[in-house]
Amino acid sequence: MFRFALAIAVFCASPCLAAENAPSEEFVVVISACKAGGECKNFRIPTDAYSILQCQRSIGSAVIARWGDAHPAYTIKSWRCAAASERGV
């Protein structure tokens, strides 16, 4: 009996964890940035974050750094993570 239960646990570990951690919602980084002349915009950058916390704690800062390097004419004023379905930002 014990071997059977162990086999199920081992067999299920990877697929079950993957299903448990599957993204239920997509998240974006919303960057508010301005050019020197005062023109400001919000930019929505897709991420592969599976939670708002993951976006805020690890993925967001990397996205911001890459975006800032690619857009030197803009100064980043603020940023946040949001659900991709959220509009009006």
TAFEN-V43760 format. One record per residue. RES is the residue in three letters. SS is DSSP state (2 for helix, 1 for strand, 0 for the rest). Layout:
RES&SS / RES&SS
This chain:
MET&0 / PHE&2 / ARG&2 / PHE&2 / ALA&2 / LEU&2 / ALA&2 / ILE&2 / ALA&2 / VAL&2 / PHE&2 / CYS&2 / ALA&2 / SER&2 / PRO&2 / CYS&2 / LEU&2 / ALA&2 / ALA&2 / GLU&2 / ASN&0 / ALA&0 / PRO&0 / SER&0 / GLU&0 / GLU&0 / PHE&1 / VAL&1 / VAL&1 / VAL&1 / ILE&1 / SER&1 / ALA&1 / CYS&1 / LYS&1 / ALA&0 / GLY&0 / GLY&0 / GLU&0 / CYS&1 / LYS&1 / ASN&1 / PHE&1 / ARG&1 / ILE&1 / PRO&1 / THR&0 / ASP&0 / ALA&0 / TYR&0 / SER&0 / ILE&2 / LEU&2 / GLN&2 / CYS&2 / GLN&2 / ARG&2 / SER&2 / ILE&2 / GLY&2 / SER&2 / ALA&2 / VAL&2 / ILE&2 / ALA&2 / ARG&2 / TRP&2 / GLY&2 / ASP&2 / ALA&2 / HIS&0 / PRO&0 / ALA&0 / TYR&1 / THR&1 / ILE&1 / LYS&1 / SER&1 / TRP&1 / ARG&1 / CYS&1 / ALA&1 / ALA&1 / ALA&0 / SER&0 / GLU&0 / ARG&0 / GLY&0 / VAL&0
